[in-house]
Amino acid sequence: MAAAAVSIRWPNGARSTVPAGTDWLSAASAAGFAIPTGCLGGSCGACEIDVNGQTVRACISTVPACRDGELTVELFSDPAWG
């Protein structure tokens, strides 16, 4: 069975559709959006993005299936770093 298609709205206004389970960095690259990276192992936090209000580390996470089939991505902003 094929993975469900998920529509993503990126911070730069781009939209893309990928199968659930696609890694975030690949999905972003295909949409022409660059997610900052650091360690690529999940420990530094440079790649943190907010997906529908939930913070994830893009280098170790995949696009989840979602009920309505649409996700909104924003770059993570830490209020402590301002």
PDB file of N, CA, C and O in Angstrom:
ATOM      1  N   MET A   1       0.844  -1.183   0.000  1.00  0.00           N
ATOM      2  CA  MET A   1       0.000   0.000   0.000  1.00  0.00           C
ATOM      3  C   MET A   1       0.890   1.247   0.000  1.00  0.00           C
ATOM      4  O   MET A   1       1.848   1.334   0.768  1.00  0.00           O
ATOM      5  N   ALA A   2       0.567   2.197  -0.858  1.00  0.00           N
ATOM      6  CA  ALA A   2       1.345   3.435  -0.974  1.00  0.00           C
ATOM      7  C   ALA A   2       1.088   4.345   0.224  1.00  0.00           C
ATOM      8  O   ALA A   2      -0.003   4.357   0.793  1.00  0.00           O
ATOM      9  N   ALA A   3       2.113   5.102   0.590  1.00  0.00           N
ATOM     10  CA  ALA A   3       1.971   6.059   1.692  1.00  0.00           C
ATOM     11  C   ALA A   3       1.029   7.185   1.264  1.00  0.00           C
ATOM     12  O   ALA A   3       0.987   7.566   0.094  1.00  0.00           O
ATOM     13  N   ALA A   4       0.288   7.703   2.219  1.00  0.00           N
ATOM     14  CA  ALA A   4      -0.631   8.801   1.951  1.00  0.00           C
ATOM     15  C   ALA A   4       0.148  10.044   1.543  1.00  0.00           C
ATOM     16  O   ALA A   4       1.221  10.316   2.081  1.00  0.00           O
ATOM     17  N   ALA A   5      -0.394  10.795   0.595  1.00  0.00           N
ATOM     18  CA  ALA A   5       0.233  12.049   0.167  1.00  0.00           C
ATOM     19  C   ALA A   5      -0.056  13.130   1.200  1.00  0.00           C
ATOM     20  O   ALA A   5      -1.168  13.235   1.718  1.00  0.00           O
ATOM     21  N   VAL A   6       0.960  13.926   1.487  1.00  0.00           N
ATOM     22  CA  VAL A   6       0.840  15.022   2.447  1.00  0.00           C
ATOM     23  C   VAL A   6       1.232  16.315   1.740  1.00  0.00           C
ATOM     24  O   VAL A   6       2.295  16.393   1.123  1.00  0.00           O
ATOM     25  N   SER A   7       0.381  17.320   1.830  1.00  0.00           N
ATOM     26  CA  SER A   7       0.659  18.638   1.262  1.00  0.00           C
ATOM     27  C   SER A   7       1.350  19.479   2.331  1.00  0.00           C
ATOM     28  O   SER A   7       0.897  19.539   3.475  1.00  0.00           O
ATOM     29  N   ILE A   8       2.457  20.130   1.947  1.00  0.00           N
ATOM     30  CA  ILE A   8       3.245  20.922   2.893  1.00  0.00           C
ATOM     31  C   ILE A   8       3.320  22.363   2.415  1.00  0.00           C
ATOM     32  O   ILE A   8       3.618  22.625   1.250  1.00  0.00           O
ATOM     33  N   ARG A   9       3.047  23.295   3.319  1.00  0.00           N
ATOM     34  CA  ARG A   9       3.247  24.727   3.053  1.00  0.00           C
ATOM     35  C   ARG A   9       4.524  25.134   3.771  1.00  0.00           C
ATOM     36  O   ARG A   9       4.631  24.997   4.989  1.00  0.00           O
ATOM     37  N   TRP A  10       5.502  25.643   3.001  1.00  0.00           N
ATOM     38  CA  TRP A  10       6.819  25.998   3.525  1.00  0.00           C
ATOM     39  C   TRP A  10       6.877  27.474   3.897  1.00  0.00           C
ATOM     40  O   TRP A  10       6.063  28.258   3.409  1.00  0.00           O
ATOM     41  N   PRO A  11       7.822  27.875   4.753  1.00  0.00           N
ATOM     42  CA  PRO A  11       7.926  29.271   5.180  1.00  0.00           C
ATOM     43  C   PRO A  11       8.152  30.269   4.045  1.00  0.00           C
ATOM     44  O   PRO A  11       7.817  31.446   4.183  1.00  0.00           O
ATOM     45  N   ASN A  12       8.714  29.812   2.928  1.00  0.00           N
ATOM     46  CA  ASN A  12       8.962  30.714   1.803  1.00  0.00           C
ATOM     47  C   ASN A  12       7.750  30.846   0.884  1.00  0.00           C
ATOM     48  O   ASN A  12       7.838  31.476  -0.170  1.00  0.00           O
ATOM     49  N   GLY A  13       6.618  30.256   1.276  1.00  0.00           N
ATOM     50  CA  GLY A  13       5.395  30.333   0.486  1.00  0.00           C
ATOM     51  C   GLY A  13       5.231  29.187  -0.498  1.00  0.00           C
ATOM     52  O   GLY A  13       4.166  29.038  -1.098  1.00  0.00           O
ATOM     53  N   ALA A  14       6.266  28.375  -0.673  1.00  0.00           N
ATOM     54  CA  ALA A  14       6.179  27.226  -1.580  1.00  0.00           C
ATOM     55  C   ALA A  14       5.248  26.176  -1.006  1.00  0.00           C
ATOM     56  O   ALA A  14       5.048  26.093   0.206  1.00  0.00           O
ATOM     57  N   ARG A  15       4.687  25.383  -1.890  1.00  0.00           N
ATOM     58  CA  ARG A  15       3.874  24.232  -1.495  1.00  0.00           C
ATOM     59  C   ARG A  15       4.424  23.010  -2.211  1.00  0.00           C
ATOM     60  O   ARG A  15       4.893  23.098  -3.346  1.00  0.00           O
ATOM     61  N   SER A  16       4.362  21.881  -1.543  1.00  0.00           N
ATOM     62  CA  SER A  16       4.781  20.639  -2.178  1.00  0.00           C
ATOM     63  C   SER A  16       3.934  19.499  -1.628  1.00  0.00           C
ATOM     64  O   SER A  16       3.274  19.632  -0.598  1.00  0.00           O
ATOM     65  N   THR A  17       3.969  18.397  -2.327  1.00  0.00           N
ATOM     66  CA  THR A  17       3.262  17.199  -1.882  1.00  0.00           C
ATOM     67  C   THR A  17       4.249  16.045  -1.911  1.00  0.00           C
ATOM     68  O   THR A  17       4.915  15.802  -2.917  1.00  0.00           O
ATOM     69  N   VAL A  18       4.332  15.340  -0.796  1.00  0.00           N
ATOM     70  CA  VAL A  18       5.249  14.201  -0.672  1.00  0.00           C
ATOM     71  C   VAL A  18       4.518  13.050   0.011  1.00  0.00           C
ATOM     72  O   VAL A  18       3.514  13.270   0.688  1.00  0.00           O
ATOM     73  N   PRO A  19       5.009  11.836  -0.157  1.00  0.00           N
ATOM     74  CA  PRO A  19       4.430  10.711   0.580  1.00  0.00           C
ATOM     75  C   PRO A  19       4.786  10.812   2.067  1.00  0.00           C
ATOM     76  O   PRO A  19       5.898  11.211   2.413  1.00  0.00           O
ATOM     77  N   ALA A  20       3.857  10.457   2.933  1.00  0.00           N
ATOM     78  CA  ALA A  20       4.166  10.354   4.364  1.00  0.00           C
ATOM     79  C   ALA A  20       5.360   9.414   4.506  1.00  0.00           C
ATOM     80  O   ALA A  20       5.451   8.405   3.807  1.00  0.00           O
ATOM     81  N   GLY A  21       6.274   9.753   5.418  1.00  0.00           N
ATOM     82  CA  GLY A  21       7.464   8.942   5.628  1.00  0.00           C
ATOM     83  C   GLY A  21       8.697   9.481   4.924  1.00  0.00           C
ATOM     84  O   GLY A  21       9.801   8.986   5.148  1.00  0.00           O
ATOM     85  N   THR A  22       8.525  10.502   4.064  1.00  0.00           N
ATOM     86  CA  THR A  22       9.660  11.140   3.408  1.00  0.00           C
ATOM     87  C   THR A  22      10.455  11.904   4.455  1.00  0.00           C
ATOM     88  O   THR A  22       9.872  12.550   5.325  1.00  0.00           O
ATOM     89  N   ASP A  23      11.794  11.836   4.382  1.00  0.00           N
ATOM     90  CA  ASP A  23      12.553  12.589   5.385  1.00  0.00           C
ATOM     91  C   ASP A  23      12.414  14.079   5.098  1.00  0.00           C
ATOM     92  O   ASP A  23      12.328  14.496   3.943  1.00  0.00           O
ATOM     93  N   TRP A  24      12.394  14.881   6.173  1.00  0.00           N
ATOM     94  CA  TRP A  24      12.146  16.316   6.064  1.00  0.00           C
ATOM     95  C   TRP A  24      13.169  17.037   5.202  1.00  0.00           C
ATOM     96  O   TRP A  24      12.801  17.925   4.432  1.00  0.00           O
ATOM     97  N   LEU A  25      14.440  16.680   5.310  1.00  0.00           N
ATOM     98  CA  LEU A  25      15.458  17.383   4.536  1.00  0.00           C
ATOM     99  C   LEU A  25      15.270  17.156   3.042  1.00  0.00           C
ATOM    100  O   LEU A  25      15.468  18.080   2.253  1.00  0.00           O
ATOM    101  N   SER A  26      14.896  15.959   2.640  1.00  0.00           N
ATOM    102  CA  SER A  26      14.629  15.670   1.226  1.00  0.00           C
ATOM    103  C   SER A  26      13.386  16.400   0.749  1.00  0.00           C
ATOM    104  O   SER A  26      13.368  16.951  -0.351  1.00  0.00           O
ATOM    105  N   ALA A  27      12.345  16.405   1.576  1.00  0.00           N
ATOM    106  CA  ALA A  27      11.101  17.091   1.208  1.00  0.00           C
ATOM    107  C   ALA A  27      11.354  18.578   1.021  1.00  0.00           C
ATOM    108  O   ALA A  27      10.849  19.180   0.073  1.00  0.00           O
ATOM    109  N   ALA A  28      12.127  19.173   1.910  1.00  0.00           N
ATOM    110  CA  ALA A  28      12.429  20.601   1.819  1.00  0.00           C
ATOM    111  C   ALA A  28      13.263  20.896   0.581  1.00  0.00           C
ATOM    112  O   ALA A  28      12.980  21.850  -0.144  1.00  0.00           O
ATOM    113  N   SER A  29      14.270  20.102   0.337  1.00  0.00           N
ATOM    114  CA  SER A  29      15.143  20.302  -0.819  1.00  0.00           C
ATOM    115  C   SER A  29      14.347  20.234  -2.122  1.00  0.00           C
ATOM    116  O   SER A  29      14.540  21.062  -3.012  1.00  0.00           O
ATOM    117  N   ALA A  30      13.452  19.249  -2.234  1.00  0.00           N
ATOM    118  CA  ALA A  30      12.628  19.106  -3.438  1.00  0.00           C
ATOM    119  C   ALA A  30      11.715  20.312  -3.647  1.00  0.00           C
ATOM    120  O   ALA A  30      11.346  20.625  -4.779  1.00  0.00           O
ATOM    121  N   ALA A  31      11.349  20.989  -2.554  1.00  0.00           N
ATOM    122  CA  ALA A  31      10.480  22.170  -2.633  1.00  0.00           C
ATOM    123  C   ALA A  31      11.282  23.460  -2.812  1.00  0.00           C
ATOM    124  O   ALA A  31      10.704  24.542  -2.917  1.00  0.00           O
ATOM    125  N   GLY A  32      12.610  23.349  -2.846  1.00  0.00           N
ATOM    126  CA  GLY A  32      13.450  24.534  -2.989  1.00  0.00           C
ATOM    127  C   GLY A  32      13.608  25.323  -1.709  1.00  0.00           C
ATOM    128  O   GLY A  32      13.901  26.518  -1.735  1.00  0.00           O
ATOM    129  N   PHE A  33      13.411  24.645  -0.581  1.00  0.00           N
ATOM    130  CA  PHE A  33      13.545  25.306   0.717  1.00  0.00           C
ATOM    131  C   PHE A  33      14.705  24.675   1.471  1.00  0.00           C
ATOM    132  O   PHE A  33      14.789  23.451   1.569  1.00  0.00           O
ATOM    133  N   ALA A  34      15.595  25.493   2.002  1.00  0.00           N
ATOM    134  CA  ALA A  34      16.755  24.989   2.735  1.00  0.00           C
ATOM    135  C   ALA A  34      16.495  25.048   4.239  1.00  0.00           C
ATOM    136  O   ALA A  34      16.214  26.110   4.795  1.00  0.00           O
ATOM    137  N   ILE A  35      16.592  23.905   4.874  1.00  0.00           N
ATOM    138  CA  ILE A  35      16.518  23.831   6.330  1.00  0.00           C
ATOM    139  C   ILE A  35      17.954  23.857   6.848  1.00  0.00           C
ATOM    140  O   ILE A  35      18.768  23.035   6.427  1.00  0.00           O
ATOM    141  N   PRO A  36      18.283  24.782   7.753  1.00  0.00           N
ATOM    142  CA  PRO A  36      19.645  24.809   8.297  1.00  0.00           C
ATOM    143  C   PRO A  36      19.960  23.473   8.985  1.00  0.00           C
ATOM    144  O   PRO A  36      19.092  22.864   9.610  1.00  0.00           O
ATOM    145  N   THR A  37      21.201  23.038   8.860  1.00  0.00           N
ATOM    146  CA  THR A  37      21.613  21.790   9.512  1.00  0.00           C
ATOM    147  C   THR A  37      22.926  22.011  10.245  1.00  0.00           C
ATOM    148  O   THR A  37      23.636  22.991  10.017  1.00  0.00           O
ATOM    149  N   GLY A  38      23.221  21.088  11.116  1.00  0.00           N
ATOM    150  CA  GLY A  38      24.472  21.121  11.854  1.00  0.00           C
ATOM    151  C   GLY A  38      25.049  19.725  11.897  1.00  0.00           C
ATOM    152  O   GLY A  38      25.781  19.314  10.996  1.00  0.00           O
ATOM    153  N   CYS A  39      24.720  19.009  12.936  1.00  0.00           N
ATOM    154  CA  CYS A  39      25.316  17.703  13.186  1.00  0.00           C
ATOM    155  C   CYS A  39      24.741  16.580  12.320  1.00  0.00           C
ATOM    156  O   CYS A  39      25.407  15.566  12.106  1.00  0.00           O
ATOM    157  N   LEU A  40      23.528  16.746  11.825  1.00  0.00           N
ATOM    158  CA  LEU A  40      22.796  15.730  11.064  1.00  0.00           C
ATOM    159  C   LEU A  40      22.549  14.459  11.873  1.00  0.00           C
ATOM    160  O   LEU A  40      22.284  13.399  11.306  1.00  0.00           O
ATOM    161  N   GLY A  41      22.636  14.565  13.186  1.00  0.00           N
ATOM    162  CA  GLY A  41      22.378  13.427  14.055  1.00  0.00           C
ATOM    163  C   GLY A  41      21.329  13.709  15.109  1.00  0.00           C
ATOM    164  O   GLY A  41      21.043  12.842  15.934  1.00  0.00           O
ATOM    165  N   GLY A  42      20.750  14.894  15.107  1.00  0.00           N
ATOM    166  CA  GLY A  42      19.671  15.221  16.030  1.00  0.00           C
ATOM    167  C   GLY A  42      20.090  15.829  17.345  1.00  0.00           C
ATOM    168  O   GLY A  42      19.237  16.138  18.176  1.00  0.00           O
ATOM    169  N   SER A  43      21.386  16.012  17.561  1.00  0.00           N
ATOM    170  CA  SER A  43      21.793  16.507  18.876  1.00  0.00           C
ATOM    171  C   SER A  43      21.978  18.016  18.964  1.00  0.00           C
ATOM    172  O   SER A  43      21.869  18.572  20.056  1.00  0.00           O
ATOM    173  N   CYS A  44      22.258  18.707  17.843  1.00  0.00           N
ATOM    174  CA  CYS A  44      22.562  20.137  17.957  1.00  0.00           C
ATOM    175  C   CYS A  44      21.329  21.037  17.894  1.00  0.00           C
ATOM    176  O   CYS A  44      21.338  22.130  18.459  1.00  0.00           O
ATOM    177  N   GLY A  45      20.282  20.599  17.224  1.00  0.00           N
ATOM    178  CA  GLY A  45      19.055  21.391  17.144  1.00  0.00           C
ATOM    179  C   GLY A  45      19.026  22.431  16.045  1.00  0.00           C
ATOM    180  O   GLY A  45      18.043  23.164  15.932  1.00  0.00           O
ATOM    181  N   ALA A  46      20.074  22.527  15.222  1.00  0.00           N
ATOM    182  CA  ALA A  46      20.108  23.536  14.161  1.00  0.00           C
ATOM    183  C   ALA A  46      18.976  23.359  13.155  1.00  0.00           C
ATOM    184  O   ALA A  46      18.545  24.332  12.536  1.00  0.00           O
ATOM    185  N   CYS A  47      18.496  22.145  12.985  1.00  0.00           N
ATOM    186  CA  CYS A  47      17.488  21.847  11.970  1.00  0.00           C
ATOM    187  C   CYS A  47      16.057  21.857  12.510  1.00  0.00           C
ATOM    188  O   CYS A  47      15.147  21.376  11.835  1.00  0.00           O
ATOM    189  N   GLU A  48      15.843  22.388  13.697  1.00  0.00           N
ATOM    190  CA  GLU A  48      14.502  22.360  14.268  1.00  0.00           C
ATOM    191  C   GLU A  48      13.532  23.196  13.443  1.00  0.00           C
ATOM    192  O   GLU A  48      13.814  24.336  13.075  1.00  0.00           O
ATOM    193  N   ILE A  49      12.388  22.596  13.166  1.00  0.00           N
ATOM    194  CA  ILE A  49      11.298  23.267  12.468  1.00  0.00           C
ATOM    195  C   ILE A  49      10.023  23.034  13.271  1.00  0.00           C
ATOM    196  O   ILE A  49       9.908  22.067  14.023  1.00  0.00           O
ATOM    197  N   ASP A  50       9.076  23.941  13.094  1.00  0.00           N
ATOM    198  CA  ASP A  50       7.759  23.751  13.710  1.00  0.00           C
ATOM    199  C   ASP A  50       6.826  23.221  12.646  1.00  0.00           C
ATOM    200  O   ASP A  50       6.660  23.834  11.592  1.00  0.00           O
ATOM    201  N   VAL A  51       6.218  22.085  12.921  1.00  0.00           N
ATOM    202  CA  VAL A  51       5.277  21.455  11.999  1.00  0.00           C
ATOM    203  C   VAL A  51       3.914  21.458  12.675  1.00  0.00           C
ATOM    204  O   VAL A  51       3.679  20.727  13.637  1.00  0.00           O
ATOM    205  N   ASN A  52       3.022  22.290  12.156  1.00  0.00           N
ATOM    206  CA  ASN A  52       1.697  22.451  12.771  1.00  0.00           C
ATOM    207  C   ASN A  52       1.817  22.694  14.274  1.00  0.00           C
ATOM    208  O   ASN A  52       1.038  22.168  15.068  1.00  0.00           O
ATOM    209  N   GLY A  53       2.820  23.511  14.647  1.00  0.00           N
ATOM    210  CA  GLY A  53       2.987  23.899  16.041  1.00  0.00           C
ATOM    211  C   GLY A  53       3.817  22.960  16.893  1.00  0.00           C
ATOM    212  O   GLY A  53       4.057  23.251  18.065  1.00  0.00           O
ATOM    213  N   GLN A  54       4.262  21.839  16.341  1.00  0.00           N
ATOM    214  CA  GLN A  54       5.089  20.889  17.086  1.00  0.00           C
ATOM    215  C   GLN A  54       6.527  20.992  16.582  1.00  0.00           C
ATOM    216  O   GLN A  54       6.764  20.939  15.375  1.00  0.00           O
ATOM    217  N   THR A  55       7.475  21.137  17.481  1.00  0.00           N
ATOM    218  CA  THR A  55       8.880  21.245  17.088  1.00  0.00           C
ATOM    219  C   THR A  55       9.460  19.859  16.823  1.00  0.00           C
ATOM    220  O   THR A  55       9.333  18.948  17.642  1.00  0.00           O
ATOM    221  N   VAL A  56      10.099  19.719  15.659  1.00  0.00           N
ATOM    222  CA  VAL A  56      10.772  18.468  15.309  1.00  0.00           C
ATOM    223  C   VAL A  56      12.172  18.785  14.803  1.00  0.00           C
ATOM    224  O   VAL A  56      12.434  19.891  14.329  1.00  0.00           O
ATOM    225  N   ARG A  57      13.044  17.838  14.901  1.00  0.00           N
ATOM    226  CA  ARG A  57      14.393  17.970  14.345  1.00  0.00           C
ATOM    227  C   ARG A  57      14.372  17.306  12.978  1.00  0.00           C
ATOM    228  O   ARG A  57      14.267  16.085  12.859  1.00  0.00           O
ATOM    229  N   ALA A  58      14.474  18.133  11.959  1.00  0.00           N
ATOM    230  CA  ALA A  58      14.276  17.678  10.585  1.00  0.00           C
ATOM    231  C   ALA A  58      15.284  16.621  10.140  1.00  0.00           C
ATOM    232  O   ALA A  58      14.966  15.796   9.283  1.00  0.00           O
ATOM    233  N   CYS A  59      16.482  16.630  10.700  1.00  0.00           N
ATOM    234  CA  CYS A  59      17.502  15.685  10.241  1.00  0.00           C
ATOM    235  C   CYS A  59      17.230  14.249  10.682  1.00  0.00           C
ATOM    236  O   CYS A  59      17.801  13.311  10.124  1.00  0.00           O
ATOM    237  N   ILE A  60      16.369  14.073  11.670  1.00  0.00           N
ATOM    238  CA  ILE A  60      16.094  12.710  12.156  1.00  0.00           C
ATOM    239  C   ILE A  60      14.605  12.381  12.136  1.00  0.00           C
ATOM    240  O   ILE A  60      14.180  11.391  12.732  1.00  0.00           O
ATOM    241  N   SER A  61      13.806  13.209  11.452  1.00  0.00           N
ATOM    242  CA  SER A  61      12.355  13.009  11.436  1.00  0.00           C
ATOM    243  C   SER A  61      11.842  12.865  10.017  1.00  0.00           C
ATOM    244  O   SER A  61      12.498  13.262   9.054  1.00  0.00           O
ATOM    245  N   THR A  62      10.666  12.293   9.910  1.00  0.00           N
ATOM    246  CA  THR A  62      10.030  12.146   8.609  1.00  0.00           C
ATOM    247  C   THR A  62       8.680  12.852   8.605  1.00  0.00           C
ATOM    248  O   THR A  62       8.101  13.129   9.655  1.00  0.00           O
ATOM    249  N   VAL A  63       8.198  13.131   7.414  1.00  0.00           N
ATOM    250  CA  VAL A  63       6.894  13.766   7.241  1.00  0.00           C
ATOM    251  C   VAL A  63       5.827  12.785   7.734  1.00  0.00           C
ATOM    252  O   VAL A  63       5.739  11.664   7.233  1.00  0.00           O
ATOM    253  N   PRO A  64       5.017  13.198   8.711  1.00  0.00           N
ATOM    254  CA  PRO A  64       4.013  12.281   9.230  1.00  0.00           C
ATOM    255  C   PRO A  64       2.748  12.281   8.376  1.00  0.00           C
ATOM    256  O   PRO A  64       2.455  13.251   7.677  1.00  0.00           O
ATOM    257  N   ALA A  65       2.022  11.200   8.443  1.00  0.00           N
ATOM    258  CA  ALA A  65       0.678  11.194   7.871  1.00  0.00           C
ATOM    259  C   ALA A  65      -0.162  12.102   8.763  1.00  0.00           C
ATOM    260  O   ALA A  65       0.085  12.194   9.966  1.00  0.00           O
ATOM    261  N   CYS A  66      -1.135  12.759   8.191  1.00  0.00           N
ATOM    262  CA  CYS A  66      -1.981  13.609   9.011  1.00  0.00           C
ATOM    263  C   CYS A  66      -3.426  13.490   8.535  1.00  0.00           C
ATOM    264  O   CYS A  66      -3.699  13.180   7.375  1.00  0.00           O
ATOM    265  N   ARG A  67      -4.311  13.739   9.441  1.00  0.00           N
ATOM    266  CA  ARG A  67      -5.731  13.533   9.186  1.00  0.00           C
ATOM    267  C   ARG A  67      -6.244  14.322   7.988  1.00  0.00           C
ATOM    268  O   ARG A  67      -6.939  13.775   7.132  1.00  0.00           O
ATOM    269  N   ASP A  68      -5.900  15.615   7.925  1.00  0.00           N
ATOM    270  CA  ASP A  68      -6.425  16.439   6.828  1.00  0.00           C
ATOM    271  C   ASP A  68      -5.485  16.487   5.624  1.00  0.00           C
ATOM    272  O   ASP A  68      -5.803  17.117   4.616  1.00  0.00           O
ATOM    273  N   GLY A  69      -4.326  15.824   5.725  1.00  0.00           N
ATOM    274  CA  GLY A  69      -3.410  15.750   4.598  1.00  0.00           C
ATOM    275  C   GLY A  69      -2.602  17.004   4.332  1.00  0.00           C
ATOM    276  O   GLY A  69      -1.958  17.108   3.288  1.00  0.00           O
ATOM    277  N   GLU A  70      -2.619  17.983   5.276  1.00  0.00           N
ATOM    278  CA  GLU A  70      -1.875  19.224   5.082  1.00  0.00           C
ATOM    279  C   GLU A  70      -1.063  19.575   6.319  1.00  0.00           C
ATOM    280  O   GLU A  70      -1.543  19.452   7.446  1.00  0.00           O
ATOM    281  N   LEU A  71       0.167  20.011   6.097  1.00  0.00           N
ATOM    282  CA  LEU A  71       1.045  20.444   7.171  1.00  0.00           C
ATOM    283  C   LEU A  71       1.603  21.825   6.850  1.00  0.00           C
ATOM    284  O   LEU A  71       1.828  22.161   5.687  1.00  0.00           O
ATOM    285  N   THR A  72       1.821  22.615   7.886  1.00  0.00           N
ATOM    286  CA  THR A  72       2.453  23.919   7.744  1.00  0.00           C
ATOM    287  C   THR A  72       3.769  23.900   8.496  1.00  0.00           C
ATOM    288  O   THR A  72       3.820  23.531   9.670  1.00  0.00           O
ATOM    289  N   VAL A  73       4.826  24.298   7.821  1.00  0.00           N
ATOM    290  CA  VAL A  73       6.170  24.312   8.403  1.00  0.00           C
ATOM    291  C   VAL A  73       6.603  25.756   8.626  1.00  0.00           C
ATOM    292  O   VAL A  73       6.437  26.608   7.753  1.00  0.00           O
ATOM    293  N   GLU A  74       7.150  26.017   9.789  1.00  0.00           N
ATOM    294  CA  GLU A  74       7.775  27.304  10.111  1.00  0.00           C
ATOM    295  C   GLU A  74       9.145  26.993  10.686  1.00  0.00           C
ATOM    296  O   GLU A  74       9.348  25.943  11.295  1.00  0.00           O
ATOM    297  N   LEU A  75      10.080  27.906  10.493  1.00  0.00           N
ATOM    298  CA  LEU A  75      11.375  27.725  11.143  1.00  0.00           C
ATOM    299  C   LEU A  75      11.187  27.901  12.637  1.00  0.00           C
ATOM    300  O   LEU A  75      10.467  28.800  13.071  1.00  0.00           O
ATOM    301  N   PHE A  76      11.818  27.065  13.416  1.00  0.00           N
ATOM    302  CA  PHE A  76      11.715  27.121  14.870  1.00  0.00           C
ATOM    303  C   PHE A  76      12.351  28.404  15.362  1.00  0.00           C
ATOM    304  O   PHE A  76      13.427  28.794  14.910  1.00  0.00           O
ATOM    305  N   SER A  77      11.678  29.050  16.287  1.00  0.00           N
ATOM    306  CA  SER A  77      12.283  30.242  16.905  1.00  0.00           C
ATOM    307  C   SER A  77      12.258  30.056  18.423  1.00  0.00           C
ATOM    308  O   SER A  77      11.199  29.879  19.024  1.00  0.00           O
ATOM    309  N   ASP A  78      13.417  30.100  19.011  1.00  0.00           N
ATOM    310  CA  ASP A  78      13.574  29.938  20.448  1.00  0.00           C
ATOM    311  C   ASP A  78      13.529  31.320  21.094  1.00  0.00           C
ATOM    312  O   ASP A  78      14.398  32.151  20.830  1.00  0.00           O
ATOM    313  N   PRO A  79      12.526  31.578  21.940  1.00  0.00           N
ATOM    314  CA  PRO A  79      12.423  32.910  22.554  1.00  0.00           C
ATOM    315  C   PRO A  79      13.657  33.280  23.379  1.00  0.00           C
ATOM    316  O   PRO A  79      13.928  34.466  23.570  1.00  0.00           O
ATOM    317  N   ALA A  80      14.400  32.305  23.864  1.00  0.00           N
ATOM    318  CA  ALA A  80      15.590  32.592  24.653  1.00  0.00           C
ATOM    319  C   ALA A  80      16.703  33.179  23.771  1.00  0.00           C
ATOM    320  O   ALA A  80      17.569  33.904  24.260  1.00  0.00           O
ATOM    321  N   TRP A  81      16.673  32.861  22.473  1.00  0.00           N
ATOM    322  CA  TRP A  81      17.701  33.345  21.558  1.00  0.00           C
ATOM    323  C   TRP A  81      17.249  34.599  20.828  1.00  0.00           C
ATOM    324  O   TRP A  81      18.051  35.278  20.187  1.00  0.00           O
ATOM    325  N   GLY A  82      15.964  34.901  20.928  1.00  0.00           N
ATOM    326  CA  GLY A  82      15.376  36.078  20.476  1.00  0.00           C
ATOM    327  C   GLY A  82      15.319  36.553  19.147  1.00  0.00           C
ATOM    328  O   GLY A  82      14.760  37.621  18.896  1.00  0.00           O
TER     329      GLY A  82
END
